[in-house]
Amino acid sequence: MAVSGGAGRAFTGIFGFFGMLILAVLVPLVPLGLAPGMAVLSVLCVAAFFWHRRFLPIPDRVLLLALGLFLGWAGFSLTWTIGGGKATTGFFSFLYLWLPSLLLLSLLTELSDIAARRLTGWLLPAAVLGATLFAVELLAGQPIQHWAAGPDKGLLDFERDLNRAALLLSLLAGPVALLLWRLGWRRVAGLALFVPLLMAADSSSQSAVAALAGVIILLSVAVLSWRLAAGLVAVGIVAGFTLCGPVAQWMMTAGLSDAAWMPDSFRHRIMTWHFVAGRLGDHPWIGWGLEASRAIPGGGEVFPNTGPPGWPVLPIHPHNLFLQVRLELGWVGAAAAGLLLLVILHRLTRLDAAIRPMAIAVLGGAIFTQCFAYGAWQGWLICGMLFCAALVALAGRITSPS
């Protein structure tokens, strides 16, 4: 199923155009646009292949089965969810984000070395431009955002845009560095990892710093022993789903929510996690249903003694992947989500030895980020991770590094 001829030219053109758009514009300036951008990229690439070949690419069957089990249970939970219309919208967003992207990844694994190098030559300058624009926004007070924003956009909205961009930049730093490494640009690859870390540290996004620091640490382990790194990620996945409740309760009883050295945002998360852990037993096996976090009884209240207007008990979602899956989809959903993540990890361990360490590190960093940042079903963040996977797959097709 080689992507060559007319199909290859169409695929390369579409992926190159939208890939450059994502790296140069959407990531630094319009992070919420990453979900539709990635969806259009995937659908058009798959459609172009089908137009020329008259058949669809065949994704990894085991991965497709694991994804199908998770999507099936998430869809089934719509019959009892208290999440309302958001649950239905969220489920259908899973379908149009995950399935086309899975087909796209299968096409990327069939690219020739020449096509992969050509695409990389287009994408790397776009990544540099995107990082430069982010630096301008970060250091100059977001002049582009202020110029393009409407009159109703508040200061918190500007900060959120910058933090989202910082996190995406941190997640993409690893795959971009891998592309540079595969081309033989070793020192530049190192800069591609550490310059975004410095920029993230200068932002207010602690999640971005933690994400890239996690990638770098896990990459260091994976270079020495990819089996050890993969084992650590696997243990983290299993422990996360099984122990998230007890750990959340321990953090509260240990007094971490009152620790003066703890940032207020993290103290708030600890209090929220403790509340969520107390609701896991309400529907332990099936959960409250997809997107139910925003409607959990008691979640709309505020914690006492947190000052006006007060910290909400459950601000839309728990800011923790494991707790959110357990709360909304129960043990059954946790088993399905855990299986999906473990299958992805297993597939990464079978990649070429030259890209395997970075692939494992990026997955581990993404999961680590989801332990405390944003909701589990944020479309822009899911698509950021999927685009990371696409760049790793692209790096794997550069078969004869300089």
C-alpha positions as CSV (number, residue, x, y, z in Angstrom):
1,M,0.0,0.0,0.0
2,A,2.8,2.4,-0.8
3,V,1.8,6.0,-1.0
4,S,3.3,6.9,-4.4
5,G,2.3,8.2,-7.8
6,G,-0.7,10.5,-8.0
7,A,-1.8,9.5,-4.5
8,G,1.6,10.2,-3.2
9,R,1.8,13.7,-4.7
10,A,-1.7,14.6,-3.5
11,F,-1.0,13.3,0.0
12,T,2.3,15.1,0.2
13,G,0.8,18.4,-0.9
14,I,-2.2,18.2,1.5
15,F,-0.1,17.1,4.4
16,G,2.6,19.7,3.7
17,F,0.1,22.6,3.4
18,F,-1.9,21.8,6.5
19,G,1.1,20.6,8.5
20,M,2.8,24.0,7.9
21,L,-0.4,25.8,8.8
22,I,-0.6,23.9,12.1
23,L,3.0,24.5,13.0
24,A,3.3,28.1,11.9
25,V,-0.1,29.5,12.8
26,L,-2.5,27.3,14.7
27,V,-0.1,26.1,17.4
28,P,1.3,29.6,18.4
29,L,-1.7,31.7,17.7
30,V,-4.9,29.7,17.4
31,P,-4.5,26.6,19.5
32,L,-8.2,25.9,19.7
33,G,-8.1,25.7,15.9
34,L,-6.0,22.6,16.0
35,A,-8.9,20.2,16.3
36,P,-10.6,21.3,13.0
37,G,-7.2,21.7,11.4
38,M,-6.1,18.2,12.2
39,A,-9.6,16.8,11.3
40,V,-9.4,18.5,7.8
41,L,-5.8,17.4,7.3
42,S,-6.7,13.7,8.1
43,V,-9.9,13.6,6.1
44,L,-8.4,15.3,3.0
45,C,-5.3,13.0,3.0
46,V,-7.5,9.9,3.3
47,A,-9.9,11.1,0.7
48,A,-7.1,11.9,-1.8
49,F,-5.7,8.4,-1.3
50,F,-9.1,6.9,-1.8
51,W,-9.7,9.0,-4.9
52,H,-6.6,7.6,-6.6
53,R,-6.6,4.1,-5.3
54,R,-10.3,3.3,-4.7
55,F,-9.8,1.7,-1.4
56,L,-9.1,3.0,2.2
57,P,-5.9,2.5,4.0
58,I,-5.9,-0.4,6.5
59,P,-5.0,0.8,10.1
60,D,-3.5,-1.4,12.8
61,R,-6.2,-3.9,13.5
62,V,-5.4,-4.4,17.2
63,L,-5.2,-0.7,17.8
64,L,-8.5,-0.2,15.9
65,L,-10.1,-2.9,18.0
66,A,-8.9,-1.3,21.3
67,L,-10.1,2.1,20.1
68,G,-13.4,0.6,19.1
69,L,-13.9,-0.9,22.5
70,F,-13.3,2.4,24.2
71,L,-15.5,4.3,21.7
72,G,-18.2,1.7,22.0
73,W,-18.3,2.0,25.8
74,A,-18.2,5.8,25.7
75,G,-21.0,5.8,23.2
76,F,-23.0,3.3,25.3
77,S,-22.6,5.6,28.3
78,L,-24.7,8.2,26.5
79,T,-27.8,6.2,27.5
80,W,-27.3,7.1,31.2
81,T,-25.0,10.2,31.2
82,I,-26.0,13.3,33.0
83,G,-23.7,15.3,30.7
84,G,-26.6,16.4,28.4
85,G,-25.9,17.6,24.9
86,K,-22.2,18.0,25.6
87,A,-21.9,14.2,25.9
88,T,-23.3,13.6,22.5
89,T,-21.1,16.3,21.0
90,G,-18.1,14.9,22.7
91,F,-18.7,11.4,21.5
92,F,-19.1,12.4,17.9
93,S,-15.9,14.6,18.2
94,F,-14.1,11.3,19.1
95,L,-15.3,9.8,15.9
96,Y,-14.2,12.6,13.5
97,L,-10.9,13.2,15.3
98,W,-9.7,9.7,16.1
99,L,-10.8,7.5,13.2
100,P,-9.5,9.7,10.3
101,S,-6.3,10.3,12.2
102,L,-5.8,6.6,12.6
103,L,-6.1,6.1,8.8
104,L,-3.7,9.0,8.3
105,L,-1.1,7.4,10.5
106,S,-1.4,4.2,8.5
107,L,-0.7,6.2,5.3
108,L,2.3,7.9,6.8
109,T,4.0,4.6,7.5
110,E,3.9,3.9,3.8
111,L,5.7,7.1,2.6
112,S,9.0,6.8,0.7
113,D,12.2,8.2,2.1
114,I,12.2,10.9,-0.5
115,A,8.6,12.0,0.2
116,A,9.3,12.0,4.0
117,R,12.4,14.2,3.5
118,R,10.5,16.6,1.2
119,L,7.7,17.0,3.8
120,T,10.3,17.4,6.6
121,G,11.9,20.2,4.6
122,W,8.6,22.0,4.5
123,L,7.6,21.4,8.1
124,L,10.8,22.4,9.9
125,P,10.8,26.0,8.7
126,A,7.2,26.2,9.7
127,A,8.0,25.0,13.1
128,V,10.7,27.6,13.4
129,L,8.3,30.3,12.4
130,G,5.7,29.0,14.9
131,A,8.2,29.1,17.7
132,T,9.3,32.6,16.7
133,L,5.7,33.8,16.7
134,F,5.1,32.2,20.1
135,A,8.2,34.0,21.5
136,V,6.9,37.3,20.2
137,E,3.6,36.7,21.9
138,L,5.3,35.6,25.1
139,L,7.8,38.4,25.3
140,A,5.9,41.3,23.8
141,G,2.5,40.9,25.6
142,Q,0.7,39.0,22.8
143,P,0.6,41.8,20.2
144,I,-0.8,39.6,17.5
145,Q,-3.6,38.2,19.7
146,H,-4.5,41.7,20.8
147,W,-4.6,42.9,17.2
148,A,-6.8,40.1,16.1
149,A,-9.1,39.8,19.2
150,G,-12.6,41.0,19.5
151,P,-13.6,43.6,22.0
152,D,-15.1,41.0,24.4
153,K,-11.9,39.0,24.9
154,G,-10.7,39.3,28.5
155,L,-7.3,39.0,30.1
156,L,-8.0,35.5,31.2
157,D,-8.8,34.4,27.7
158,F,-5.5,35.8,26.5
159,E,-3.6,33.9,29.2
160,R,-5.4,30.7,28.3
161,D,-4.5,31.0,24.7
162,L,-0.8,31.6,25.6
163,N,-0.8,28.6,28.0
164,R,-2.4,26.3,25.4
165,A,0.1,27.3,22.9
166,A,2.9,26.8,25.4
167,L,1.7,23.2,26.1
168,L,1.4,22.4,22.4
169,L,4.8,23.8,21.7
170,S,6.3,21.6,24.5
171,L,4.6,18.5,23.2
172,L,5.7,19.1,19.6
173,A,9.3,19.8,20.6
174,G,10.1,16.1,20.9
175,P,8.9,15.1,17.5
176,V,10.5,18.1,15.8
177,A,13.8,17.3,17.5
178,L,13.4,13.7,16.2
179,L,13.0,14.9,12.6
180,L,16.1,17.1,13.0
181,W,18.0,14.1,14.5
182,R,17.0,11.8,11.6
183,L,18.3,14.4,9.1
184,G,21.6,14.3,10.9
185,W,21.3,17.7,12.6
186,R,22.2,16.5,16.1
187,R,23.1,19.8,17.8
188,V,20.1,21.6,16.3
189,A,17.9,18.7,17.6
190,G,19.1,19.4,21.1
191,L,18.3,23.1,20.8
192,A,14.8,22.1,19.5
193,L,14.2,20.4,22.9
194,F,15.7,22.9,25.3
195,V,14.7,26.3,23.7
196,P,11.0,25.5,24.0
197,L,11.6,24.4,27.6
198,L,13.1,27.9,28.3
199,M,10.2,29.6,26.6
200,A,7.7,27.5,28.5
201,A,9.5,28.3,31.8
202,D,9.0,32.0,31.0
203,S,5.3,31.5,30.5
204,S,2.7,30.9,33.3
205,S,2.0,27.4,32.0
206,Q,3.4,25.0,34.6
207,S,1.8,22.2,32.5
208,A,4.0,23.1,29.5
209,V,7.2,23.0,31.6
210,A,6.2,19.7,33.2
211,A,5.3,18.1,29.9
212,L,8.6,18.9,28.2
213,A,10.7,18.2,31.3
214,G,8.9,14.8,31.5
215,V,9.7,14.1,27.8
216,I,13.4,14.9,28.3
217,I,13.7,12.8,31.5
218,L,11.9,9.9,30.0
219,L,14.0,10.2,26.8
220,S,17.1,10.0,28.8
221,V,15.9,6.8,30.4
222,A,14.8,5.4,27.0
223,V,18.1,6.1,25.4
224,L,19.8,3.9,28.1
225,S,17.0,1.3,28.1
226,W,13.8,1.6,26.1
227,R,12.4,-1.4,28.0
228,L,12.8,0.4,31.3
229,A,11.2,3.5,29.9
230,A,8.3,1.5,28.4
231,G,7.9,-0.3,31.7
232,L,7.7,2.9,33.6
233,V,5.0,4.2,31.3
234,A,3.0,0.9,31.5
235,V,3.2,1.0,35.3
236,G,2.1,4.6,35.3
237,I,-0.9,3.7,33.2
238,V,-2.1,0.8,35.3
239,A,-1.3,2.6,38.6
240,G,-3.0,5.8,37.4
241,F,-6.3,4.1,36.7
242,T,-6.3,1.8,39.8
243,L,-4.8,4.1,42.4
244,C,-6.0,7.6,41.4
245,G,-8.7,7.6,44.0
246,P,-6.6,6.6,47.0
247,V,-3.7,8.9,46.0
248,A,-6.1,11.8,45.7
249,Q,-7.5,11.2,49.2
250,W,-3.9,10.8,50.6
251,M,-2.8,14.1,49.1
252,M,-5.7,15.8,50.9
253,T,-5.2,14.1,54.3
254,A,-1.5,14.8,54.1
255,G,-2.4,18.5,54.1
256,L,-1.0,19.3,50.7
257,S,-4.0,21.5,49.9
258,D,-3.0,23.8,52.8
259,A,0.7,23.8,52.0
260,A,2.0,27.4,51.7
261,W,4.7,26.4,49.2
262,M,2.1,24.9,46.9
263,P,0.8,27.1,44.0
264,D,-2.9,28.0,44.4
265,S,-3.8,26.3,41.1
266,F,-2.4,23.0,42.4
267,R,-3.9,23.4,45.8
268,H,-7.2,23.8,44.1
269,R,-6.6,20.7,42.0
270,I,-5.9,18.6,45.1
271,M,-9.2,19.7,46.7
272,T,-11.0,18.9,43.4
273,W,-9.4,15.5,43.1
274,H,-10.4,14.7,46.7
275,F,-14.0,15.6,45.9
276,V,-13.9,13.5,42.7
277,A,-12.3,10.5,44.6
278,G,-15.3,10.6,47.0
279,R,-17.7,10.3,44.1
280,L,-16.0,7.3,42.4
281,G,-18.0,4.9,44.5
282,D,-21.4,6.3,43.3
283,H,-21.4,4.3,40.1
284,P,-18.1,2.4,40.3
285,W,-18.5,0.1,37.4
286,I,-20.2,2.3,34.8
287,G,-19.6,5.8,35.9
288,W,-21.8,8.8,35.6
289,G,-21.5,8.8,31.8
290,L,-19.4,10.7,29.2
291,E,-19.0,14.4,30.0
292,A,-20.8,14.0,33.3
293,S,-18.1,15.8,35.2
294,R,-19.7,19.2,34.5
295,A,-23.0,18.0,36.1
296,I,-21.9,16.0,39.2
297,P,-24.0,16.8,42.2
298,G,-22.1,19.2,44.4
299,G,-19.6,20.1,41.7
300,G,-21.1,23.5,41.1
301,E,-20.5,24.7,44.7
302,V,-17.3,26.5,45.9
303,F,-14.8,25.4,48.5
304,P,-15.1,27.3,51.8
305,N,-12.4,29.8,52.9
306,T,-11.0,30.2,49.3
307,G,-11.9,33.8,49.0
308,P,-14.3,35.6,46.6
309,P,-15.5,34.3,44.2
310,G,-14.2,31.0,45.7
311,W,-12.7,28.0,44.0
312,P,-15.3,25.8,42.3
313,V,-15.5,22.3,43.6
314,L,-15.4,20.7,40.2
315,P,-14.6,23.2,37.4
316,I,-16.1,21.4,34.4
317,H,-13.6,18.6,34.6
318,P,-11.2,17.1,37.2
319,H,-7.9,18.1,35.4
320,N,-6.8,14.5,35.7
321,L,-7.2,11.9,33.0
322,F,-7.4,8.9,35.3
323,L,-10.0,10.4,37.7
324,Q,-12.1,11.7,34.8
325,V,-12.3,8.4,33.1
326,R,-13.1,6.6,36.4
327,L,-15.7,9.2,37.3
328,E,-17.4,9.3,33.9
329,L,-16.9,5.8,32.5
330,G,-16.3,3.7,35.7
331,W,-14.0,0.6,35.9
332,V,-15.2,-0.7,32.6
333,G,-14.2,2.6,30.9
334,A,-10.9,2.6,32.8
335,A,-10.2,-0.9,31.5
336,A,-11.0,0.1,27.9
337,A,-8.9,3.3,28.1
338,G,-6.0,1.5,29.8
339,L,-6.1,-1.2,27.2
340,L,-6.0,1.5,24.4
341,L,-3.0,3.2,26.0
342,L,-1.1,0.0,26.6
343,V,-1.7,-1.1,23.0
344,I,-0.4,2.2,21.8
345,L,2.7,1.8,24.0
346,H,3.2,-1.8,22.8
347,R,3.1,-0.6,19.1
348,L,5.7,2.1,19.9
349,T,8.1,-0.5,21.3
350,R,8.0,-2.2,17.9
351,L,9.2,0.9,16.0
352,D,12.6,1.3,14.5
353,A,15.3,1.6,17.3
354,A,16.3,5.0,16.0
355,I,12.9,6.6,16.8
356,R,11.6,4.3,19.6
357,P,13.1,6.2,22.6
358,M,11.5,9.5,21.5
359,A,8.2,7.9,20.7
360,I,8.0,6.3,24.1
361,A,9.1,9.6,25.8
362,V,6.5,11.7,23.9
363,L,3.7,9.2,24.9
364,G,4.8,9.3,28.5
365,G,5.1,13.1,28.6
366,A,1.6,13.4,27.1
367,I,0.1,11.0,29.8
368,F,2.0,12.8,32.5
369,T,0.6,16.2,31.4
370,Q,-2.9,14.7,31.5
371,C,-2.5,14.0,35.2
372,F,-3.0,17.6,36.1
373,A,-3.7,19.8,33.0
374,Y,-6.9,20.3,31.1
375,G,-9.7,17.8,30.5
376,A,-9.3,14.3,29.1
377,W,-11.5,15.1,26.1
378,Q,-10.2,18.5,25.0
379,G,-10.2,18.2,21.2
380,W,-7.4,20.6,20.6
381,L,-5.1,18.7,23.0
382,I,-6.0,15.3,21.6
383,C,-5.2,16.6,18.1
384,G,-2.0,18.0,19.4
385,M,-1.0,14.5,20.5
386,L,-2.2,13.0,17.3
387,F,-0.1,15.5,15.3
388,C,2.9,14.5,17.5
389,A,2.2,10.9,16.5
390,A,2.1,11.9,12.8
391,L,5.5,13.6,13.0
392,V,7.0,10.6,14.8
393,A,5.6,8.4,12.0
394,L,7.1,10.8,9.4
395,A,10.5,10.6,11.1
396,G,10.3,6.8,10.9
397,R,10.1,7.0,7.1
398,I,13.5,8.8,6.9
399,T,15.2,5.5,6.4
400,S,18.8,6.7,5.6
401,P,19.7,9.5,8.0
402,S,22.5,11.7,6.8
